Amino acid sequence: MQGCTHAPQAVVGRVYRPRKPRASALYQCAARHAPDLRASGRFGRRVEENVIGRFLACGDPQHGFARIYCDQCRYACILAFSCKARYFCPSCHQKRVLAYGEWVEANVLAPVPHRQYVFTLPRLLRPIFARRRTLLGRLCNIVERLFARFYASARPGARPGIILFVQTFGDLVNFNPHIHVLATDGAFDPDGGFAGLPPIPRKLIEPWFGAEVLSLLRREGLVSETLAGRMLAWRHTGFSAHNGVRVRAKDAAGRRRLAQYMLRAPFSLEKMSYDLKSETVIYRSRMHKTLKRNFQIMHGADWLAQLCAHIPDRFEHLVRYAGWYSNRSRGKRTRMEAQPAEVTTREVDAREAARVRSTWARLIHKVYEVDPLECPRCKSPMRVIALIDDKAVIRKILSHLGLWAPQTAAGRGPGPPVTDPPRPAAPILTYHAVPDIA
């Protein structure tokens, strides 16, 4: 039996190759600095510590695995469990994004034109939403009322289809809460007919959005009446709305990609590098117009704390459906259109059945064009024969395979012991605090 992990690193000769999670810059940074954040009390929420702990066990067979077996040639391997953490683990969140794109196109989005709207807040107000995350949902309510108001005035009785996505990050992964909206470029009549309508002008929605947000914060006692009045009187209030991205009716792939973009992770692992000696993270992004640079440099502990700010609370919904796409409207249409299912049979080969049974395998096959449940020896379909989570059994199997390497360094997570290099008196790379600009 051969060991493997749960996501591919490369495809060589059309054979599935697992990735090495401990080799990533994010794993090295989290393993080194998570104990420091815990000891200094910098975890603001329990969910942050829990997500990082699950991430450090992601793809590690010492925390549990599945046994995969080929009935034809008797080849076997192990498949480590994943953490399934949202908005932190790049591998698990990307699989969530791919699955969502397929689901939303098949079950929610109608084959009509769509447009993206983006609503942003001034920098002065962003820390308020970092401290009170429940207000992010109230922002969605404001945007939903805005769309209902403008479309009702343009076509009485008609409703647009709306999906609202909360994003909390900017290009440099700073806390920048804003709302992405995937909306139909028109509205649906009560009988289901669709009428195309021009986009809502920015000059109309920006002042209305700003006034509603400041009214919310005044009611909550988070800004004063004087400050709200001054901000509304400014020439550039900081409230903005963008509506320049449009997808045509027949572009199903474009709708799917746009929905996946709105659900994307806060950062890209490909843009991040971590220096073990200086404990410094470098993150490269697009060129910033104000700072005239395309990178961010900071200490690993500060970077990890910044990433934690984007982890949603447990049961926190960052995607909401409204109008024609609301759960109630979709459920009502489903009940009205339901018909007795016609019983049909067809031949399904074993390889196709294996992919259907495993969402994980289907997504890997979709992205990397290689089937992880295909035997590398005889090309026959493999199957899961056992899920192992008992610690004693895990240790016995991994010891037999020569893969048991318990961690001895405190706080470093599972795996081979990490030998810390001596810390220099002065860091090789220096950094300076960067304002909230992205």
ABEGO torsion letter per residue (X at the ends): XBBBBABBABBBGGBBBBBBAAABAAAAAAAAAAAAAAAAGABABAAAAAAAAAAAABGBAAAEBBBBBBAAAGBBBBBBBBAGBBGABAAAAAAAAAAAAAAAAAAABBBBBBBBBBBBBBAAAAAAAAABAAAAAAAAAAAAAAAAAAAAAABBGBBBBBBBBBBABBAAGBBBBBBBBBBBBEBBBAAGBBBBBBBBBAAAAAAAAAAAAAAAAAAAGABBAAAAAAAAABABAGBBBBAABBBBAABAAAAAAAAAAAABBABBAAABBBBAAAGBBBBBBBBBAAAGBABBBBBAAAAAAAAAAABBBBGBBABBBBEAABAAAAAAAAAAABBBBBBBBBBBBAAAAAAAABAAAAAAAAAAGBBAABBAAAGBBBBBABBBABAAAAAAAAAAAGABBBBABBGAEBEBBBBBBBBBABBABBBBBBBBAX
